[in-house]
């Protein structure tokens, strides 16, 4: 009885601590925040992405745990007051600045385009560090490994903290930044704080211009930031990306005027032609390889659908043999396409749970077999004796 | 942590837990066959204890995650103790106490590692 009691007491004392230590899979950490709006925080309802204020409020000084934040609103649920809904992030201030569990990506070069206030955490709810980084400053950026947030971690000249890169306030180089060929003349737009369609046009970049290692923001379309002959701004990010290596044309193909497969045919290219480090365009399965004649008089595209059997080009090695893995299957200059191919976050988590369950079941079976074997061995020994 | 990192994180948790608990079991005086059982028991419990709270975190809330973790840890302690009572050759320590000791050890070292 005493032992059982001791065991239960130990459980009550130790288990919470074990739970803490066993949290080996930290997520972007929720934070404690306090309602600092003297008038309290109005509760909003969200219907079809529209936030409508209700008559309910959370009082000034109330402490909340924030674990979901979206579009400047945070979800709250206070069981004791029977309140649940959204409140504006501007009505709260974070009370706990320790951020051990936010996982950051690799360091990449970044550029601040708008004077940015540095916060202690990745939200407007965090306090300012007191520093502001001026527009035009080159910084080191680390993205937060929760791809839905525009907040990034930046470092510059001893200043560190989080800033909001939304709408191109801060741009940075993707880890996979490459050379890009512009397939069409593109407008260069200012994106900062204006939204894509309202942004001013500051210039144009001609077709076939090559952009090396540009900056990006996390927007979908106008997300590539360039400086073209002094004209700085954002362009539509659908480009042909340079693929290193030799590619062989395996069937006679038409050269098209543009990346559109139904555009005018301006020439023909025979099978056997070798492309060296070609620029390849891909958009939702429609692909095109850029072709330029030696005398540069003909510029056009070999168009095709993204389908291994149909691809007219194959990567080859130095001996001219086809390399089995087609790198065109890896060409993506559209982050939307990446997201279409991958599992959703929730499906991925379900898959992880299934894998974990499989591992556990395998271990159970193994344990049964191992112990059965041991039992047999022991009983054989006993029989011998 | 990216969502894509979950499997790697789970693997790290499992490997570390197995290493730490096997080491402690060795120090206590358990030997080969019992160590194998310690490893297998952790291979049964650890993946579930790591993945299920993540599930609750993503699908429900952090609160749900914490509650599920607490419940799972208690179940794990009792389950491991029960299994140890059935399979371990060395019977000097109460199997439930052993389960507590081993899990508490991985807590302590886990804290140190996290702190680093």
HADDOCK unambig.tbl for C-alpha pairs under 7 A between the chains (distance, minus, plus):
assign (segid A and resid 15 and name CA) (segid B and resid 73 and name CA) 6.92 0.50 0.50
assign (segid A and resid 16 and name CA) (segid B and resid 70 and name CA) 6.90 0.50 0.50
assign (segid A and resid 18 and name CA) (segid B and resid 103 and name CA) 6.96 0.50 0.50
assign (segid A and resid 18 and name CA) (segid B and resid 104 and name CA) 6.12 0.50 0.50
assign (segid A and resid 18 and name CA) (segid B and resid 107 and name CA) 5.15 0.50 0.50
assign (segid A and resid 19 and name CA) (segid B and resid 69 and name CA) 6.37 0.50 0.50
assign (segid A and resid 19 and name CA) (segid B and resid 70 and name CA) 6.08 0.50 0.50
assign (segid A and resid 19 and name CA) (segid B and resid 73 and name CA) 6.59 0.50 0.50
assign (segid A and resid 21 and name CA) (segid B and resid 107 and name CA) 4.83 0.50 0.50
assign (segid A and resid 21 and name CA) (segid B and resid 110 and name CA) 5.61 0.50 0.50
assign (segid A and resid 21 and name CA) (segid B and resid 111 and name CA) 5.83 0.50 0.50
assign (segid A and resid 22 and name CA) (segid B and resid 107 and name CA) 6.60 0.50 0.50
assign (segid A and resid 24 and name CA) (segid B and resid 9 and name CA) 6.91 0.50 0.50
assign (segid A and resid 24 and name CA) (segid B and resid 13 and name CA) 5.87 0.50 0.50
assign (segid A and resid 24 and name CA) (segid B and resid 50 and name CA) 6.83 0.50 0.50
assign (segid A and resid 25 and name CA) (segid B and resid 6 and name CA) 6.97 0.50 0.50
assign (segid A and resid 25 and name CA) (segid B and resid 9 and name CA) 6.06 0.50 0.50
assign (segid A and resid 25 and name CA) (segid B and resid 10 and name CA) 6.90 0.50 0.50
assign (segid A and resid 25 and name CA) (segid B and resid 50 and name CA) 6.78 0.50 0.50
assign (segid A and resid 26 and name CA) (segid B and resid 1 and name CA) 6.94 0.50 0.50
assign (segid A and resid 27 and name CA) (segid B and resid 1 and name CA) 5.93 0.50 0.50
assign (segid A and resid 28 and name CA) (segid B and resid 1 and name CA) 6.94 0.50 0.50
assign (segid A and resid 67 and name CA) (segid B and resid 62 and name CA) 6.60 0.50 0.50
assign (segid A and resid 103 and name CA) (segid B and resid 1 and name CA) 4.81 0.50 0.50
assign (segid A and resid 145 and name CA) (segid B and resid 1 and name CA) 5.32 0.50 0.50
assign (segid A and resid 145 and name CA) (segid B and resid 2 and name CA) 4.77 0.50 0.50
assign (segid A and resid 146 and name CA) (segid B and resid 2 and name CA) 5.92 0.50 0.50
assign (segid A and resid 345 and name CA) (segid B and resid 3 and name CA) 6.85 0.50 0.50
assign (segid A and resid 346 and name CA) (segid B and resid 58 and name CA) 6.94 0.50 0.50
assign (segid A and resid 349 and name CA) (segid B and resid 55 and name CA) 6.15 0.50 0.50
assign (segid A and resid 352 and name CA) (segid B and resid 7 and name CA) 6.68 0.50 0.50
assign (segid A and resid 352 and name CA) (segid B and resid 51 and name CA) 6.75 0.50 0.50
assign (segid A and resid 353 and name CA) (segid B and resid 51 and name CA) 5.39 0.50 0.50
assign (segid A and resid 353 and name CA) (segid B and resid 52 and name CA) 6.45 0.50 0.50
assign (segid A and resid 356 and name CA) (segid B and resid 47 and name CA) 4.88 0.50 0.50
assign (segid A and resid 356 and name CA) (segid B and resid 48 and name CA) 5.83 0.50 0.50
assign (segid A and resid 356 and name CA) (segid B and resid 51 and name CA) 6.70 0.50 0.50
assign (segid A and resid 357 and name CA) (segid B and resid 48 and name CA) 6.36 0.50 0.50
assign (segid A and resid 360 and name CA) (segid B and resid 43 and name CA) 5.97 0.50 0.50
assign (segid A and resid 360 and name CA) (segid B and resid 44 and name CA) 4.00 0.50 0.50
assign (segid A and resid 360 and name CA) (segid B and resid 45 and name CA) 6.60 0.50 0.50
assign (segid A and resid 360 and name CA) (segid B and resid 47 and name CA) 6.72 0.50 0.50
assign (segid A and resid 361 and name CA) (segid B and resid 44 and name CA) 6.81 0.50 0.50
assign (segid A and resid 363 and name CA) (segid B and resid 40 and name CA) 5.75 0.50 0.50
assign (segid A and resid 363 and name CA) (segid B and resid 43 and name CA) 5.82 0.50 0.50
assign (segid A and resid 363 and name CA) (segid B and resid 44 and name CA) 5.38 0.50 0.50
assign (segid A and resid 364 and name CA) (segid B and resid 44 and name CA) 6.18 0.50 0.50
assign (segid A and resid 367 and name CA) (segid B and resid 37 and name CA) 6.89 0.50 0.50
assign (segid A and resid 367 and name CA) (segid B and resid 40 and name CA) 6.05 0.50 0.50
